[in-house]
Amino acid sequence: MREYGFVTNQTIRRLFDIHVYAARDLLNSLREREIIDKIKDARGGTGVKYGPGPKFPKGRS
């Protein structure tokens, strides 16, 4: 996320080699904890992107 500014469900699936539903659950968990936020208004599909949320860890300077 630091490199591109966002992640998608597909990004998570490829990084962790998990099923679409497991990626969805992971993203939902991160949203609930305010680590990530949706950055587009898309309701589903490939248009949903997630960016850093209020509790996203700050990068190293």
CHARMM-style PDB file with segment names, atoms N, HN, CA, C and O in Angstrom:
ATOM      1  N   MET     1       0.833  -1.179   0.000  1.00  0.00      PROA
ATOM      2  CA  MET     1       0.000   0.000   0.000  1.00  0.00      PROA
ATOM      3  C   MET     1       0.882   1.249   0.000  1.00  0.00      PROA
ATOM      4  O   MET     1       0.541   2.258  -0.616  1.00  0.00      PROA
ATOM      5  N   ARG     2       1.998   1.174   0.684  1.00  0.00      PROA
ATOM      6  HN  ARG     2       2.275   0.354   1.184  1.00  0.00      PROA
ATOM      7  CA  ARG     2       2.890   2.343   0.704  1.00  0.00      PROA
ATOM      8  C   ARG     2       3.429   2.650  -0.694  1.00  0.00      PROA
ATOM      9  O   ARG     2       3.632   3.813  -1.042  1.00  0.00      PROA
ATOM     10  N   GLU     3       3.657   1.621  -1.484  1.00  0.00      PROA
ATOM     11  HN  GLU     3       3.493   0.676  -1.201  1.00  0.00      PROA
ATOM     12  CA  GLU     3       4.249   1.819  -2.804  1.00  0.00      PROA
ATOM     13  C   GLU     3       3.246   2.379  -3.814  1.00  0.00      PROA
ATOM     14  O   GLU     3       3.585   3.281  -4.580  1.00  0.00      PROA
ATOM     15  N   TYR     4       2.021   1.859  -3.824  1.00  0.00      PROA
ATOM     16  HN  TYR     4       1.746   1.126  -3.202  1.00  0.00      PROA
ATOM     17  CA  TYR     4       1.041   2.254  -4.833  1.00  0.00      PROA
ATOM     18  C   TYR     4      -0.073   3.144  -4.299  1.00  0.00      PROA
ATOM     19  O   TYR     4      -0.797   3.761  -5.080  1.00  0.00      PROA
ATOM     20  N   GLY     5      -0.219   3.219  -2.977  1.00  0.00      PROA
ATOM     21  HN  GLY     5       0.370   2.718  -2.343  1.00  0.00      PROA
ATOM     22  CA  GLY     5      -1.246   4.064  -2.397  1.00  0.00      PROA
ATOM     23  C   GLY     5      -2.580   3.376  -2.182  1.00  0.00      PROA
ATOM     24  O   GLY     5      -3.476   3.945  -1.559  1.00  0.00      PROA
ATOM     25  N   PHE     6      -2.726   2.156  -2.690  1.00  0.00      PROA
ATOM     26  HN  PHE     6      -1.998   1.694  -3.196  1.00  0.00      PROA
ATOM     27  CA  PHE     6      -3.984   1.423  -2.517  1.00  0.00      PROA
ATOM     28  C   PHE     6      -3.749  -0.068  -2.720  1.00  0.00      PROA
ATOM     29  O   PHE     6      -2.722  -0.489  -3.251  1.00  0.00      PROA
ATOM     30  N   VAL     7      -4.728  -0.853  -2.285  1.00  0.00      PROA
ATOM     31  HN  VAL     7      -5.563  -0.511  -1.854  1.00  0.00      PROA
ATOM     32  CA  VAL     7      -4.766  -2.296  -2.563  1.00  0.00      PROA
ATOM     33  C   VAL     7      -6.178  -2.646  -2.996  1.00  0.00      PROA
ATOM     34  O   VAL     7      -7.115  -1.881  -2.766  1.00  0.00      PROA
ATOM     35  N   THR     8      -6.326  -3.797  -3.619  1.00  0.00      PROA
ATOM     36  HN  THR     8      -5.566  -4.418  -3.805  1.00  0.00      PROA
ATOM     37  CA  THR     8      -7.627  -4.316  -4.013  1.00  0.00      PROA
ATOM     38  C   THR     8      -7.753  -5.742  -3.481  1.00  0.00      PROA
ATOM     39  O   THR     8      -6.789  -6.307  -2.965  1.00  0.00      PROA
ATOM     40  N   ASN     9      -8.925  -6.308  -3.609  1.00  0.00      PROA
ATOM     41  HN  ASN     9      -9.708  -5.849  -4.028  1.00  0.00      PROA
ATOM     42  CA  ASN     9      -9.130  -7.702  -3.226  1.00  0.00      PROA
ATOM     43  C   ASN     9      -8.164  -8.583  -4.014  1.00  0.00      PROA
ATOM     44  O   ASN     9      -7.581  -9.518  -3.464  1.00  0.00      PROA
ATOM     45  N   GLN    10      -8.000  -8.291  -5.274  1.00  0.00      PROA
ATOM     46  HN  GLN    10      -8.474  -7.532  -5.720  1.00  0.00      PROA
ATOM     47  CA  GLN    10      -7.108  -9.091  -6.111  1.00  0.00      PROA
ATOM     48  C   GLN    10      -5.655  -8.989  -5.632  1.00  0.00      PROA
ATOM     49  O   GLN    10      -4.925  -9.980  -5.658  1.00  0.00      PROA
ATOM     50  N   THR    11      -5.243  -7.820  -5.204  1.00  0.00      PROA
ATOM     51  HN  THR    11      -5.837  -7.015  -5.183  1.00  0.00      PROA
ATOM     52  CA  THR    11      -3.896  -7.649  -4.670  1.00  0.00      PROA
ATOM     53  C   THR    11      -3.671  -8.570  -3.480  1.00  0.00      PROA
ATOM     54  O   THR    11      -2.653  -9.256  -3.398  1.00  0.00      PROA
ATOM     55  N   ILE    12      -4.633  -8.580  -2.556  1.00  0.00      PROA
ATOM     56  HN  ILE    12      -5.461  -8.023  -2.623  1.00  0.00      PROA
ATOM     57  CA  ILE    12      -4.536  -9.407  -1.362  1.00  0.00      PROA
ATOM     58  C   ILE    12      -4.512 -10.889  -1.740  1.00  0.00      PROA
ATOM     59  O   ILE    12      -3.734 -11.659  -1.176  1.00  0.00      PROA
ATOM     60  N   ARG    13      -5.352 -11.288  -2.681  1.00  0.00      PROA
ATOM     61  HN  ARG    13      -5.984 -10.663  -3.139  1.00  0.00      PROA
ATOM     62  CA  ARG    13      -5.381 -12.703  -3.113  1.00  0.00      PROA
ATOM     63  C   ARG    13      -4.040 -13.136  -3.675  1.00  0.00      PROA
ATOM     64  O   ARG    13      -3.558 -14.226  -3.368  1.00  0.00      PROA
ATOM     65  N   ARG    14      -3.439 -12.292  -4.492  1.00  0.00      PROA
ATOM     66  HN  ARG    14      -3.831 -11.407  -4.741  1.00  0.00      PROA
ATOM     67  CA  ARG    14      -2.154 -12.650  -5.109  1.00  0.00      PROA
ATOM     68  C   ARG    14      -1.011 -12.653  -4.094  1.00  0.00      PROA
ATOM     69  O   ARG    14      -0.148 -13.530  -4.133  1.00  0.00      PROA
ATOM     70  N   LEU    15      -1.005 -11.687  -3.200  1.00  0.00      PROA
ATOM     71  HN  LEU    15      -1.706 -10.975  -3.169  1.00  0.00      PROA
ATOM     72  CA  LEU    15       0.070 -11.610  -2.200  1.00  0.00      PROA
ATOM     73  C   LEU    15       0.073 -12.801  -1.255  1.00  0.00      PROA
ATOM     74  O   LEU    15       1.129 -13.348  -0.937  1.00  0.00      PROA
ATOM     75  N   PHE    16      -1.115 -13.200  -0.805  1.00  0.00      PROA
ATOM     76  HN  PHE    16      -1.973 -12.755  -1.062  1.00  0.00      PROA
ATOM     77  CA  PHE    16      -1.214 -14.239   0.208  1.00  0.00      PROA
ATOM     78  C   PHE    16      -1.712 -15.575  -0.315  1.00  0.00      PROA
ATOM     79  O   PHE    16      -1.851 -16.528   0.452  1.00  0.00      PROA
ATOM     80  N   ASP    17      -1.984 -15.658  -1.633  1.00  0.00      PROA
ATOM     81  HN  ASP    17      -1.871 -14.884  -2.256  1.00  0.00      PROA
ATOM     82  CA  ASP    17      -2.463 -16.885  -2.252  1.00  0.00      PROA
ATOM     83  C   ASP    17      -3.664 -17.447  -1.494  1.00  0.00      PROA
ATOM     84  O   ASP    17      -3.660 -18.594  -1.045  1.00  0.00      PROA
ATOM     85  N   ILE    18      -4.696 -16.603  -1.365  1.00  0.00      PROA
ATOM     86  HN  ILE    18      -4.700 -15.672  -1.730  1.00  0.00      PROA
ATOM     87  CA  ILE    18      -5.912 -16.990  -0.657  1.00  0.00      PROA
ATOM     88  C   ILE    18      -7.127 -16.824  -1.564  1.00  0.00      PROA
ATOM     89  O   ILE    18      -7.050 -16.175  -2.607  1.00  0.00      PROA
ATOM     90  N   HSD    19      -8.239 -17.412  -1.161  1.00  0.00      PROA
ATOM     91  HN  HSD    19      -8.302 -17.939  -0.314  1.00  0.00      PROA
ATOM     92  CA  HSD    19      -9.487 -17.375  -1.907  1.00  0.00      PROA
ATOM     93  C   HSD    19     -10.111 -15.982  -1.819  1.00  0.00      PROA
ATOM     94  O   HSD    19      -9.819 -15.224  -0.894  1.00  0.00      PROA
ATOM     95  N   VAL    20     -10.951 -15.654  -2.760  1.00  0.00      PROA
ATOM     96  HN  VAL    20     -11.189 -16.269  -3.512  1.00  0.00      PROA
ATOM     97  CA  VAL    20     -11.596 -14.345  -2.832  1.00  0.00      PROA
ATOM     98  C   VAL    20     -12.350 -14.012  -1.538  1.00  0.00      PROA
ATOM     99  O   VAL    20     -12.347 -12.862  -1.100  1.00  0.00      PROA
ATOM    100  N   TYR    21     -12.986 -15.000  -0.935  1.00  0.00      PROA
ATOM    101  HN  TYR    21     -12.989 -15.935  -1.291  1.00  0.00      PROA
ATOM    102  CA  TYR    21     -13.749 -14.738   0.283  1.00  0.00      PROA
ATOM    103  C   TYR    21     -12.837 -14.505   1.490  1.00  0.00      PROA
ATOM    104  O   TYR    21     -13.164 -13.715   2.375  1.00  0.00      PROA
ATOM    105  N   ALA    22     -11.707 -15.188   1.523  1.00  0.00      PROA
ATOM    106  HN  ALA    22     -11.441 -15.830   0.804  1.00  0.00      PROA
ATOM    107  CA  ALA    22     -10.742 -14.957   2.606  1.00  0.00      PROA
ATOM    108  C   ALA    22     -10.154 -13.551   2.480  1.00  0.00      PROA
ATOM    109  O   ALA    22      -9.944 -12.876   3.487  1.00  0.00      PROA
ATOM    110  N   ALA    23      -9.890 -13.114   1.266  1.00  0.00      PROA
ATOM    111  HN  ALA    23     -10.061 -13.663   0.448  1.00  0.00      PROA
ATOM    112  CA  ALA    23      -9.383 -11.756   1.044  1.00  0.00      PROA
ATOM    113  C   ALA    23     -10.431 -10.733   1.469  1.00  0.00      PROA
ATOM    114  O   ALA    23     -10.098  -9.722   2.088  1.00  0.00      PROA
ATOM    115  N   ARG    24     -11.686 -10.988   1.143  1.00  0.00      PROA
ATOM    116  HN  ARG    24     -11.956 -11.809   0.640  1.00  0.00      PROA
ATOM    117  CA  ARG    24     -12.769 -10.091   1.544  1.00  0.00      PROA
ATOM    118  C   ARG    24     -12.843  -9.973   3.059  1.00  0.00      PROA
ATOM    119  O   ARG    24     -12.972  -8.874   3.599  1.00  0.00      PROA
ATOM    120  N   ASP    25     -12.760 -11.107   3.738  1.00  0.00      PROA
ATOM    121  HN  ASP    25     -12.655 -11.999   3.300  1.00  0.00      PROA
ATOM    122  CA  ASP    25     -12.824 -11.096   5.195  1.00  0.00      PROA
ATOM    123  C   ASP    25     -11.643 -10.341   5.802  1.00  0.00      PROA
ATOM    124  O   ASP    25     -11.805  -9.603   6.774  1.00  0.00      PROA
ATOM    125  N   LEU    26     -10.466 -10.527   5.233  1.00  0.00      PROA
ATOM    126  HN  LEU    26     -10.334 -11.126   4.443  1.00  0.00      PROA
ATOM    127  CA  LEU    26      -9.287  -9.811   5.715  1.00  0.00      PROA
ATOM    128  C   LEU    26      -9.456  -8.308   5.528  1.00  0.00      PROA
ATOM    129  O   LEU    26      -9.176  -7.531   6.441  1.00  0.00      PROA
ATOM    130  N   LEU    27      -9.911  -7.898   4.352  1.00  0.00      PROA
ATOM    131  HN  LEU    27     -10.138  -8.528   3.610  1.00  0.00      PROA
ATOM    132  CA  LEU    27     -10.123  -6.473   4.081  1.00  0.00      PROA
ATOM    133  C   LEU    27     -11.190  -5.895   5.009  1.00  0.00      PROA
ATOM    134  O   LEU    27     -11.034  -4.783   5.514  1.00  0.00      PROA
ATOM    135  N   ASN    28     -12.266  -6.638   5.238  1.00  0.00      PROA
ATOM    136  HN  ASN    28     -12.393  -7.542   4.828  1.00  0.00      PROA
ATOM    137  CA  ASN    28     -13.314  -6.170   6.150  1.00  0.00      PROA
ATOM    138  C   ASN    28     -12.780  -6.008   7.566  1.00  0.00      PROA
ATOM    139  O   ASN    28     -13.124  -5.046   8.254  1.00  0.00      PROA
ATOM    140  N   SER    29     -11.948  -6.936   8.003  1.00  0.00      PROA
ATOM    141  HN  SER    29     -11.669  -7.717   7.444  1.00  0.00      PROA
ATOM    142  CA  SER    29     -11.356  -6.852   9.340  1.00  0.00      PROA
ATOM    143  C   SER    29     -10.467  -5.605   9.452  1.00  0.00      PROA
ATOM    144  O   SER    29     -10.510  -4.895  10.456  1.00  0.00      PROA
ATOM    145  N   LEU    30      -9.679  -5.352   8.436  1.00  0.00      PROA
ATOM    146  HN  LEU    30      -9.644  -5.928   7.619  1.00  0.00      PROA
ATOM    147  CA  LEU    30      -8.811  -4.169   8.446  1.00  0.00      PROA
ATOM    148  C   LEU    30      -9.632  -2.879   8.415  1.00  0.00      PROA
ATOM    149  O   LEU    30      -9.241  -1.884   9.026  1.00  0.00      PROA
ATOM    150  N   ARG    31     -10.752  -2.887   7.718  1.00  0.00      PROA
ATOM    151  HN  ARG    31     -11.070  -3.695   7.221  1.00  0.00      PROA
ATOM    152  CA  ARG    31     -11.638  -1.715   7.695  1.00  0.00      PROA
ATOM    153  C   ARG    31     -12.276  -1.485   9.055  1.00  0.00      PROA
ATOM    154  O   ARG    31     -12.356  -0.347   9.520  1.00  0.00      PROA
ATOM    155  N   GLU    32     -12.728  -2.552   9.695  1.00  0.00      PROA
ATOM    156  HN  GLU    32     -12.663  -3.476   9.318  1.00  0.00      PROA
ATOM    157  CA  GLU    32     -13.350  -2.428  11.015  1.00  0.00      PROA
ATOM    158  C   GLU    32     -12.382  -1.845  12.035  1.00  0.00      PROA
ATOM    159  O   GLU    32     -12.786  -1.112  12.937  1.00  0.00      PROA
ATOM    160  N   ARG    33     -11.096  -2.177  11.886  1.00  0.00      PROA
ATOM    161  HN  ARG    33     -10.767  -2.773  11.153  1.00  0.00      PROA
ATOM    162  CA  ARG    33     -10.079  -1.676  12.816  1.00  0.00      PROA
ATOM    163  C   ARG    33      -9.507  -0.329  12.369  1.00  0.00      PROA
ATOM    164  O   ARG    33      -8.582   0.190  12.993  1.00  0.00      PROA
ATOM    165  N   GLU    34     -10.056   0.237  11.288  1.00  0.00      PROA
ATOM    166  HN  GLU    34     -10.808  -0.185  10.781  1.00  0.00      PROA
ATOM    167  CA  GLU    34      -9.679   1.539  10.735  1.00  0.00      PROA
ATOM    168  C   GLU    34      -8.232   1.600  10.259  1.00  0.00      PROA
ATOM    169  O   GLU    34      -7.621   2.668  10.236  1.00  0.00      PROA
ATOM    170  N   ILE    35      -7.690   0.449   9.880  1.00  0.00      PROA
ATOM    171  HN  ILE    35      -8.186  -0.419   9.899  1.00  0.00      PROA
ATOM    172  CA  ILE    35      -6.342   0.413   9.334  1.00  0.00      PROA
ATOM    173  C   ILE    35      -6.379   0.800   7.862  1.00  0.00      PROA
ATOM    174  O   ILE    35      -5.449   1.428   7.355  1.00  0.00      PROA
ATOM    175  N   ILE    36      -7.460   0.423   7.176  1.00  0.00      PROA
ATOM    176  HN  ILE    36      -8.216  -0.087   7.588  1.00  0.00      PROA
ATOM    177  CA  ILE    36      -7.663   0.826   5.786  1.00  0.00      PROA
ATOM    178  C   ILE    36      -9.058   1.415   5.631  1.00  0.00      PROA
ATOM    179  O   ILE    36      -9.933   1.199   6.470  1.00  0.00      PROA
ATOM    180  N   ASP    37      -9.253   2.159   4.554  1.00  0.00      PROA
ATOM    181  HN  ASP    37      -8.543   2.334   3.873  1.00  0.00      PROA
ATOM    182  CA  ASP    37     -10.551   2.732   4.187  1.00  0.00      PROA
ATOM    183  C   ASP    37     -10.766   2.552   2.695  1.00  0.00      PROA
ATOM    184  O   ASP    37      -9.810   2.503   1.921  1.00  0.00      PROA
ATOM    185  N   LYS    38     -12.035   2.453   2.296  1.00  0.00      PROA
ATOM    186  HN  LYS    38     -12.811   2.493   2.925  1.00  0.00      PROA
ATOM    187  CA  LYS    38     -12.343   2.459   0.862  1.00  0.00      PROA
ATOM    188  C   LYS    38     -12.014   3.837   0.326  1.00  0.00      PROA
ATOM    189  O   LYS    38     -12.335   4.841   0.962  1.00  0.00      PROA
ATOM    190  N   ILE    39     -11.378   3.902  -0.835  1.00  0.00      PROA
ATOM    191  HN  ILE    39     -11.117   3.086  -1.352  1.00  0.00      PROA
ATOM    192  CA  ILE    39     -11.035   5.198  -1.410  1.00  0.00      PROA
ATOM    193  C   ILE    39     -11.857   5.502  -2.658  1.00  0.00      PROA
ATOM    194  O   ILE    39     -11.688   6.552  -3.278  1.00  0.00      PROA
ATOM    195  N   LYS    40     -12.729   4.600  -3.018  1.00  0.00      PROA
ATOM    196  HN  LYS    40     -12.866   3.747  -2.515  1.00  0.00      PROA
ATOM    197  CA  LYS    40     -13.644   4.831  -4.135  1.00  0.00      PROA
ATOM    198  C   LYS    40     -15.055   4.475  -3.681  1.00  0.00      PROA
ATOM    199  O   LYS    40     -15.237   3.735  -2.714  1.00  0.00      PROA
ATOM    200  N   ASP    41     -16.038   5.000  -4.377  1.00  0.00      PROA
ATOM    201  HN  ASP    41     -15.890   5.601  -5.163  1.00  0.00      PROA
ATOM    202  CA  ASP    41     -17.429   4.753  -4.015  1.00  0.00      PROA
ATOM    203  C   ASP    41     -17.996   3.462  -4.590  1.00  0.00      PROA
ATOM    204  O   ASP    41     -19.175   3.169  -4.394  1.00  0.00      PROA
ATOM    205  N   ALA    42     -17.193   2.697  -5.286  1.00  0.00      PROA
ATOM    206  HN  ALA    42     -16.235   2.934  -5.445  1.00  0.00      PROA
ATOM    207  CA  ALA    42     -17.670   1.451  -5.882  1.00  0.00      PROA
ATOM    208  C   ALA    42     -18.221   0.523  -4.809  1.00  0.00      PROA
ATOM    209  O   ALA    42     -17.668   0.430  -3.713  1.00  0.00      PROA
ATOM    210  N   ARG    43     -19.306  -0.157  -5.128  1.00  0.00      PROA
ATOM    211  HN  ARG    43     -19.755  -0.081  -6.018  1.00  0.00      PROA
ATOM    212  CA  ARG    43     -19.944  -1.036  -4.150  1.00  0.00      PROA
ATOM    213  C   ARG    43     -19.413  -2.461  -4.225  1.00  0.00      PROA
ATOM    214  O   ARG    43     -19.570  -3.224  -3.272  1.00  0.00      PROA
ATOM    215  N   GLY    44     -18.799  -2.828  -5.314  1.00  0.00      PROA
ATOM    216  HN  GLY    44     -18.671  -2.208  -6.089  1.00  0.00      PROA
ATOM    217  CA  GLY    44     -18.284  -4.184  -5.457  1.00  0.00      PROA
ATOM    218  C   GLY    44     -17.526  -4.328  -6.754  1.00  0.00      PROA
ATOM    219  O   GLY    44     -17.517  -3.428  -7.594  1.00  0.00      PROA
ATOM    220  N   GLY    45     -16.903  -5.450  -6.901  1.00  0.00      PROA
ATOM    221  HN  GLY    45     -16.910  -6.181  -6.219  1.00  0.00      PROA
ATOM    222  CA  GLY    45     -16.184  -5.728  -8.129  1.00  0.00      PROA
ATOM    223  C   GLY    45     -14.788  -5.144  -8.143  1.00  0.00      PROA
ATOM    224  O   GLY    45     -14.219  -4.820  -7.100  1.00  0.00      PROA
ATOM    225  N   THR    46     -14.250  -5.016  -9.339  1.00  0.00      PROA
ATOM    226  HN  THR    46     -14.712  -5.279 -10.185  1.00  0.00      PROA
ATOM    227  CA  THR    46     -12.855  -4.609  -9.494  1.00  0.00      PROA
ATOM    228  C   THR    46     -12.615  -3.136  -9.190  1.00  0.00      PROA
ATOM    229  O   THR    46     -11.464  -2.720  -9.056  1.00  0.00      PROA
ATOM    230  N   GLY    47     -13.664  -2.346  -9.079  1.00  0.00      PROA
ATOM    231  HN  GLY    47     -14.599  -2.684  -9.188  1.00  0.00      PROA
ATOM    232  CA  GLY    47     -13.491  -0.920  -8.831  1.00  0.00      PROA
ATOM    233  C   GLY    47     -13.252  -0.554  -7.382  1.00  0.00      PROA
ATOM    234  O   GLY    47     -12.986   0.610  -7.084  1.00  0.00      PROA
ATOM    235  N   VAL    48     -13.339  -1.515  -6.468  1.00  0.00      PROA
ATOM    236  HN  VAL    48     -13.556  -2.460  -6.710  1.00  0.00      PROA
ATOM    237  CA  VAL    48     -13.161  -1.216  -5.047  1.00  0.00      PROA
ATOM    238  C   VAL    48     -11.672  -1.169  -4.722  1.00  0.00      PROA
ATOM    239  O   VAL    48     -10.943  -2.142  -4.917  1.00  0.00      PROA
ATOM    240  N   LYS    49     -11.239  -0.013  -4.221  1.00  0.00      PROA
ATOM    241  HN  LYS    49     -11.831   0.777  -4.062  1.00  0.00      PROA
ATOM    242  CA  LYS    49      -9.844   0.165  -3.824  1.00  0.00      PROA
ATOM    243  C   LYS    49      -9.807   0.620  -2.382  1.00  0.00      PROA
ATOM    244  O   LYS    49     -10.697   1.329  -1.914  1.00  0.00      PROA
ATOM    245  N   TYR    50      -8.769   0.205  -1.687  1.00  0.00      PROA
ATOM    246  HN  TYR    50      -8.045  -0.371  -2.067  1.00  0.00      PROA
ATOM    247  CA  TYR    50      -8.605   0.535  -0.283  1.00  0.00      PROA
ATOM    248  C   TYR    50      -7.290   1.262  -0.085  1.00  0.00      PROA
ATOM    249  O   TYR    50      -6.258   0.876  -0.634  1.00  0.00      PROA
ATOM    250  N   GLY    51      -7.344   2.321   0.708  1.00  0.00      PROA
ATOM    251  HN  GLY    51      -8.183   2.634   1.154  1.00  0.00      PROA
ATOM    252  CA  GLY    51      -6.152   3.095   1.025  1.00  0.00      PROA
ATOM    253  C   GLY    51      -5.933   3.125   2.525  1.00  0.00      PROA
ATOM    254  O   GLY    51      -6.710   2.548   3.285  1.00  0.00      PROA
ATOM    255  N   PRO    52      -4.870   3.800   2.953  1.00  0.00      PROA
ATOM    256  CA  PRO    52      -4.578   3.878   4.382  1.00  0.00      PROA
ATOM    257  C   PRO    52      -5.698   4.544   5.154  1.00  0.00      PROA
ATOM    258  O   PRO    52      -6.265   5.545   4.716  1.00  0.00      PROA
ATOM    259  N   GLY    53      -6.009   3.977   6.305  1.00  0.00      PROA
ATOM    260  HN  GLY    53      -5.548   3.164   6.660  1.00  0.00      PROA
ATOM    261  CA  GLY    53      -7.026   4.546   7.188  1.00  0.00      PROA
ATOM    262  C   GLY    53      -6.372   5.338   8.308  1.00  0.00      PROA
ATOM    263  O   GLY    53      -5.151   5.489   8.338  1.00  0.00      PROA
ATOM    264  N   PRO    54      -7.192   5.848   9.238  1.00  0.00      PROA
ATOM    265  CA  PRO    54      -6.671   6.666  10.333  1.00  0.00      PROA
ATOM    266  C   PRO    54      -5.656   5.947  11.218  1.00  0.00      PROA
ATOM    267  O   PRO    54      -4.783   6.591  11.801  1.00  0.00      PROA
ATOM    268  N   LYS    55      -5.758   4.635  11.323  1.00  0.00      PROA
ATOM    269  HN  LYS    55      -6.466   4.112  10.849  1.00  0.00      PROA
ATOM    270  CA  LYS    55      -4.853   3.878  12.199  1.00  0.00      PROA
ATOM    271  C   LYS    55      -3.792   3.116  11.430  1.00  0.00      PROA
ATOM    272  O   LYS    55      -3.147   2.224  11.980  1.00  0.00      PROA
ATOM    273  N   PHE    56      -3.604   3.461  10.154  1.00  0.00      PROA
ATOM    274  HN  PHE    56      -4.128   4.186   9.708  1.00  0.00      PROA
ATOM    275  CA  PHE    56      -2.561   2.821   9.340  1.00  0.00      PROA
ATOM    276  C   PHE    56      -1.210   3.198   9.921  1.00  0.00      PROA
ATOM    277  O   PHE    56      -0.973   4.370  10.215  1.00  0.00      PROA
ATOM    278  N   PRO    57      -0.312   2.219  10.094  1.00  0.00      PROA
ATOM    279  CA  PRO    57       1.000   2.529  10.678  1.00  0.00      PROA
ATOM    280  C   PRO    57       1.762   3.558   9.840  1.00  0.00      PROA
ATOM    281  O   PRO    57       1.780   3.491   8.611  1.00  0.00      PROA
ATOM    282  N   LYS    58       2.377   4.489  10.520  1.00  0.00      PROA
ATOM    283  HN  LYS    58       2.362   4.543  11.519  1.00  0.00      PROA
ATOM    284  CA  LYS    58       3.168   5.516   9.835  1.00  0.00      PROA
ATOM    285  C   LYS    58       4.447   4.906   9.314  1.00  0.00      PROA
ATOM    286  O   LYS    58       5.030   4.021   9.941  1.00  0.00      PROA
ATOM    287  N   GLY    59       4.882   5.386   8.159  1.00  0.00      PROA
ATOM    288  HN  GLY    59       4.409   6.105   7.649  1.00  0.00      PROA
ATOM    289  CA  GLY    59       6.097   4.866   7.551  1.00  0.00      PROA
ATOM    290  C   GLY    59       7.340   5.377   8.238  1.00  0.00      PROA
ATOM    291  O   GLY    59       7.286   6.330   9.016  1.00  0.00      PROA
ATOM    292  N   ARG    60       8.447   4.748   7.953  1.00  0.00      PROA
ATOM    293  HN  ARG    60       8.490   3.974   7.322  1.00  0.00      PROA
ATOM    294  CA  ARG    60       9.731   5.175   8.509  1.00  0.00      PROA
ATOM    295  C   ARG    60      10.246   6.365   7.733  1.00  0.00      PROA
ATOM    296  O   ARG    60      10.107   6.426   6.512  1.00  0.00      PROA
ATOM    297  N   SER    61      10.819   7.274   8.412  1.00  0.00      PROA
ATOM    298  HN  SER    61      10.933   7.224   9.404  1.00  0.00      PROA
ATOM    299  CA  SER    61      11.342   8.493   7.762  1.00  0.00      PROA
ATOM    300  C   SER    61      12.753   8.319   7.319  1.00  0.00      PROA
ATOM    301  OT1 SER    61      13.342   9.242   6.757  1.00  0.00      PROA
TER     302      SER     61
END
